[in-house]
Amino acid sequence: MRRPSISNPRARTRFQSPWLIRRPDPVDWFRLLADLQGFGWSNADVARSLNVPPSTLARWKDGAEPGFECGRCLVILHAKVCKPATP
């Protein structure tokens, strides 16, 4: 029996794991910033902790995406501030 050619795109997708093909859901930056505000953080507080100007946060709320490092720091801040209380 002949093995399928990997150069053939149809054969390649048939044998790839769906876990390797699937992309994670995009981050909702507006939701992260809104959650932080709900926990009492102002835009100035968030901007100060990320070392970015407040106008940058306004752009993120309007749909722009932060760079990798700023986005990573924002996700970490969100996780620390908005983590669920453990009993």
N, CA, C and O atoms as a DFTB+ gen file, in Angstrom:
348 C
 N C O
     1  1       0.831      -1.176       0.000
     2  2       0.000       0.000       0.000
     3  2       0.880       1.245       0.000
     4  3       1.859       1.341       0.740
     5  1       0.500       2.197      -0.855
     6  2       1.266       3.433      -0.972
     7  2       0.933       4.390       0.150
     8  3      -0.233       4.535       0.517
     9  1       1.941       5.045       0.701
    10  2       1.717       6.064       1.724
    11  2       1.347       7.371       1.040
    12  3       1.864       7.662      -0.039
    13  1       0.471       8.162       1.633
    14  2       0.107       9.433       1.009
    15  2       1.279      10.403       1.023
    16  3       2.094      10.426       1.946
    17  1       1.329      11.188      -0.018
    18  2       2.386      12.185      -0.132
    19  2       2.098      13.347       0.825
    20  3       0.986      13.874       0.861
    21  1       3.100      13.729       1.586
    22  2       2.919      14.838       2.527
    23  2       2.879      16.175       1.774
    24  3       2.377      17.166       2.305
    25  1       3.392      16.208       0.568
    26  2       3.338      17.453      -0.195
    27  2       1.924      17.744      -0.693
    28  3       1.620      18.875      -1.074
    29  1       1.062      16.731      -0.690
    30  2      -0.327      16.931      -1.077
    31  2      -1.080      17.542       0.109
    32  3      -1.168      16.900       1.156
    33  1      -1.630      18.765      -0.016
    34  2      -2.289      19.416       1.122
    35  2      -3.476      18.641       1.662
    36  3      -3.713      18.651       2.870
    37  1      -4.238      17.962       0.792
    38  2      -5.398      17.190       1.269
    39  2      -4.947      16.012       2.116
    40  3      -5.567      15.702       3.133
    41  1      -3.886      15.362       1.707
    42  2      -3.377      14.228       2.473
    43  2      -2.815      14.713       3.805
    44  3      -2.951      14.034       4.823
    45  1      -2.189      15.878       3.800
    46  2      -1.603      16.418       5.015
    47  2      -2.672      16.725       6.060
    48  3      -2.482      16.405       7.233
    49  1      -3.784      17.332       5.671
    50  2      -4.820      17.687       6.632
    51  2      -5.549      16.464       7.147
    52  3      -6.062      16.482       8.266
    53  1      -5.608      15.410       6.368
    54  2      -6.267      14.187       6.811
    55  2      -5.536      13.547       7.977
    56  3      -6.168      12.924       8.830
    57  1      -4.217      13.687       8.032
    58  2      -3.419      12.992       9.024
    59  2      -2.952      13.891      10.163
    60  3      -2.233      13.426      11.048
    61  1      -3.335      15.152      10.166
    62  2      -2.948      16.040      11.249
    63  2      -3.973      15.968      12.366
    64  3      -5.167      15.783      12.132
    65  1      -3.491      16.114      13.553
    66  2      -4.365      16.111      14.713
    67  2      -5.173      17.407      14.739
    68  3      -4.631      18.470      14.435
    69  1      -6.456      17.342      15.094
    70  2      -7.242      18.578      15.181
    71  2      -6.716      19.503      16.271
    72  3      -6.973      20.706      16.225
    73  1      -5.996      18.979      17.237
    74  2      -5.439      19.827      18.297
    75  2      -4.309      20.683      17.771
    76  3      -4.040      21.751      18.319
    77  1      -3.647      20.241      16.728
    78  2      -2.567      21.030      16.151
    79  2      -3.088      22.087      15.191
    80  3      -2.423      23.099      14.972
    81  1      -4.247      21.874      14.623
    82  2      -4.800      22.793      13.641
    83  2      -5.572      23.921      14.310
    84  3      -5.534      25.063      13.851
    85  1      -6.263      23.609      15.378
    86  2      -7.153      24.572      16.023
    87  2      -6.380      25.714      16.673
    88  3      -5.353      25.498      17.316
    89  1      -6.880      26.906      16.500
    90  2      -6.276      28.075      17.116
    91  2      -7.065      28.443      18.359
    92  3      -8.276      28.224      18.409
    93  1      -6.396      29.002      19.372
    94  2      -7.133      29.419      20.564
    95  2      -8.031      30.615      20.253
    96  3      -7.796      31.362      19.304
    97  1      -9.052      30.771      21.066
    98  2      -9.945      31.915      20.893
    99  2      -9.172      33.205      21.122
   100  3      -8.278      33.244      21.967
   101  1      -9.499      34.261      20.386
   102  2      -8.798      35.530      20.595
   103  2      -9.147      36.125      21.960
   104  3     -10.219      35.865      22.506
   105  1      -8.243      36.912      22.492
   106  2      -8.452      37.548      23.787
   107  2      -9.363      38.756      23.602
   108  3      -9.179      39.543      22.674
   109  1     -10.327      38.896      24.470
   110  2     -11.221      40.060      24.457
   111  2     -10.611      41.117      25.385
   112  3     -10.881      41.136      26.586
   113  1      -9.792      41.988      24.809
   114  2      -9.060      42.982      25.607
   115  2     -10.022      43.933      26.304
   116  3      -9.775      44.343      27.437
   117  1     -11.108      44.283      25.643
   118  2     -12.101      45.169      26.252
   119  2     -12.660      44.525      27.523
   120  3     -12.823      45.192      28.544
   121  1     -12.951      43.231      27.452
   122  2     -13.507      42.516      28.617
   123  2     -12.515      42.488      29.782
   124  3     -12.905      42.660      30.937
   125  1     -11.226      42.272      29.476
   126  2     -10.211      42.260      30.530
   127  2     -10.133      43.620      31.217
   128  3     -10.075      43.701      32.444
   129  1     -10.133      44.680      30.425
   130  2     -10.061      46.027      31.004
   131  2     -11.336      46.353      31.779
   132  3     -11.272      46.988      32.832
   133  1     -12.482      45.930      31.275
   134  2     -13.741      46.172      31.978
   135  2     -13.776      45.404      33.303
   136  3     -14.261      45.923      34.309
   137  1     -13.268      44.183      33.303
   138  2     -13.204      43.417      34.552
   139  2     -12.333      44.117      35.586
   140  3     -12.698      44.197      36.759
   141  1     -11.179      44.625      35.153
   142  2     -10.300      45.334      36.086
   143  2     -10.988      46.569      36.655
   144  3     -10.852      46.868      37.841
   145  1     -11.728      47.291      35.806
   146  2     -12.470      48.457      36.308
   147  2     -13.536      48.019      37.304
   148  3     -13.790      48.721      38.283
   149  1     -14.151      46.887      37.073
   150  2     -15.146      46.367      37.997
   151  2     -14.559      46.027      39.359
   152  3     -15.269      46.034      40.365
   153  1     -13.270      45.730      39.393
   154  2     -12.594      45.440      40.649
   155  2     -11.945      46.681      41.254
   156  3     -11.145      46.580      42.185
   157  1     -12.294      47.856      40.720
   158  2     -11.840      49.106      41.317
   159  2     -10.577      49.706      40.734
   160  3     -10.064      50.691      41.266
   161  1     -10.070      49.146      39.667
   162  2      -8.876      49.696      39.030
   163  2      -9.287      50.744      38.003
   164  3     -10.125      50.475      37.142
   165  1      -8.707      51.929      38.088
   166  2      -8.972      52.959      37.079
   167  2      -8.064      52.711      35.872
   168  3      -7.126      51.916      35.934
   169  1      -8.362      53.404      34.787
   170  2      -7.495      53.296      33.602
   171  2      -6.080      53.748      33.941
   172  3      -5.107      53.165      33.463
   173  1      -5.968      54.789      34.767
   174  2      -4.640      55.284      35.151
   175  2      -3.877      54.231      35.954
   176  3      -2.669      54.071      35.778
   177  1      -4.580      53.509      36.840
   178  2      -3.927      52.454      37.620
   179  2      -3.408      51.334      36.717
   180  3      -2.275      50.877      36.866
   181  1      -4.243      50.905      35.791
   182  2      -3.836      49.837      34.868
   183  2      -2.682      50.313      33.993
   184  3      -1.706      49.586      33.808
   185  1      -2.782      51.520      33.458
   186  2      -1.722      52.058      32.593
   187  2      -0.409      52.167      33.364
   188  3       0.653      51.847      32.830
   189  1      -0.477      52.615      34.606
   190  2       0.720      52.744      35.431
   191  2       1.359      51.378      35.691
   192  3       2.581      51.240      35.638
   193  1       0.534      50.377      35.969
   194  2       1.095      49.052      36.255
   195  2       1.689      48.403      35.010
   196  3       2.616      47.599      35.116
   197  1       1.167      48.739      33.831
   198  2       1.697      48.193      32.577
   199  2       2.778      49.080      31.966
   200  3       3.425      48.701      30.988
   201  1       2.968      50.261      32.548
   202  2       3.953      51.227      32.048
   203  2       3.642      51.667      30.614
   204  3       4.524      51.718      29.758
   205  1       2.369      51.982      30.378
   206  2       1.927      52.511      29.087
   207  2       1.082      53.757      29.348
   208  3       0.536      53.901      30.442
   209  1       0.960      54.655      28.379
   210  2       0.090      55.814      28.570
   211  2      -1.387      55.417      28.574
   212  3      -1.762      54.435      27.931
   213  1      -2.231      56.168      29.290
   214  2      -3.667      55.855      29.317
   215  2      -4.318      55.858      27.935
   216  3      -5.302      55.153      27.713
   217  1      -3.780      56.640      27.016
   218  2      -4.344      56.666      25.664
   219  2      -4.193      55.308      24.975
   220  3      -4.991      54.959      24.105
   221  1      -3.180      54.555      25.360
   222  2      -2.992      53.219      24.805
   223  2      -4.134      52.303      25.235
   224  3      -4.626      51.506      24.436
   225  1      -4.556      52.412      26.494
   226  2      -5.682      51.612      26.960
   227  2      -6.951      51.954      26.189
   228  3      -7.748      51.073      25.867
   229  1      -7.132      53.238      25.895
   230  2      -8.309      53.655      25.129
   231  2      -8.303      53.005      23.744
   232  3      -9.353      52.600      23.245
   233  1      -7.131      52.904      23.124
   234  2      -7.038      52.249      21.806
   235  2      -7.351      50.763      21.911
   236  3      -8.001      50.202      21.029
   237  1      -6.891      50.122      22.985
   238  2      -7.186      48.701      23.170
   239  2      -8.677      48.486      23.358
   240  3      -9.232      47.502      22.870
   241  1      -9.326      49.400      24.063
   242  2     -10.776      49.282      24.247
   243  2     -11.521      49.481      22.938
   244  3     -12.610      48.941      22.747
   245  1     -10.930      50.256      22.038
   246  2     -11.556      50.511      20.739
   247  2     -11.284      49.412      19.714
   248  3     -11.748      49.499      18.577
   249  1     -10.539      48.384      20.105
   250  2     -10.338      47.270      19.199
   251  2      -8.913      46.999      18.780
   252  3      -8.645      45.970      18.160
   253  1      -7.980      47.898      19.101
   254  2      -6.580      47.638      18.763
   255  2      -6.046      46.523      19.666
   256  3      -6.551      46.321      20.771
   257  1      -5.046      45.817      19.203
   258  2      -4.464      44.740      19.997
   259  2      -3.129      45.186      20.563
   260  3      -2.325      45.799      19.861
   261  1      -2.891      44.879      21.834
   262  2      -1.589      45.225      22.409
   263  2      -0.491      44.336      21.836
   264  3      -0.755      43.268      21.284
   265  1       0.721      44.795      21.977
   266  2       1.860      43.973      21.591
   267  2       1.952      42.762      22.512
   268  3       1.232      42.667      23.506
   269  1       2.837      41.848      22.173
   270  2       2.917      40.601      22.929
   271  2       3.187      40.843      24.403
   272  3       2.475      40.315      25.257
   273  1       4.211      41.637      24.716
   274  2       4.613      41.816      26.112
   275  2       3.549      42.549      26.917
   276  3       3.253      42.155      28.045
   277  1       2.970      43.609      26.359
   278  2       1.902      44.335      27.069
   279  2       0.672      43.453      27.243
   280  3       0.032      43.481      28.294
   281  1       0.343      42.685      26.238
   282  2      -0.792      41.777      26.337
   283  2      -0.570      40.712      27.392
   284  3      -1.480      40.379      28.151
   285  1       0.642      40.178      27.437
   286  2       0.977      39.172      28.443
   287  2       0.867      39.762      29.843
   288  3       0.309      39.132      30.741
   289  1       1.397      40.968      30.032
   290  2       1.333      41.624      31.346
   291  2      -0.111      41.927      31.740
   292  3      -0.467      41.812      32.913
   293  1      -0.940      42.311      30.783
   294  2      -2.345      42.597      31.077
   295  2      -3.087      41.320      31.485
   296  3      -3.907      41.349      32.403
   297  1      -2.807      40.217      30.819
   298  2      -3.440      38.951      31.182
   299  2      -3.001      38.521      32.584
   300  3      -3.822      38.041      33.365
   301  1      -1.728      38.686      32.906
   302  2      -1.228      38.331      34.238
   303  2      -1.860      39.219      35.295
   304  3      -2.268      38.727      36.347
   305  1      -1.949      40.518      35.035
   306  2      -2.586      41.438      35.982
   307  2      -4.043      41.055      36.199
   308  3      -4.520      41.028      37.333
   309  1      -4.739      40.762      35.127
   310  2      -6.142      40.356      35.216
   311  2      -6.283      39.090      36.056
   312  3      -7.190      38.985      36.881
   313  1      -5.392      38.140      35.846
   314  2      -5.460      36.883      36.600
   315  2      -5.226      37.116      38.083
   316  3      -5.871      36.484      38.919
   317  1      -4.308      38.019      38.417
   318  2      -4.019      38.295      39.825
   319  2      -5.146      39.047      40.507
   320  3      -5.507      38.737      41.642
   321  1      -5.709      40.043      39.814
   322  2      -6.714      40.908      40.418
   323  2      -8.088      40.225      40.445
   324  3      -8.802      40.312      41.444
   325  1      -8.449      39.566      39.382
   326  2      -9.804      39.049      39.220
   327  2      -9.928      37.561      39.545
   328  3     -10.935      36.936      39.208
   329  1      -8.925      36.995      40.189
   330  2      -9.028      35.567      40.500
   331  2     -10.170      35.311      41.468
   332  3     -10.441      36.140      42.337
   333  1     -10.835      34.185      41.332
   334  2     -11.953      33.889      42.226
   335  2     -11.466      33.641      43.644
   336  3     -10.380      33.099      43.854
   337  1     -12.269      34.038      44.604
   338  2     -11.924      33.832      46.004
   339  2     -12.011      32.356      46.342
   340  3     -12.974      31.684      45.975
   341  1     -11.016      31.858      47.034
   342  2     -11.027      30.445      47.430
   343  2     -11.590      30.336      48.847
   344  3     -11.237      31.128      49.722
   345  1     -12.452      29.370      49.068
   346  2     -13.052      29.253      50.416
   347  2     -12.083      28.715      51.454
   348  3     -12.448      28.566      52.621
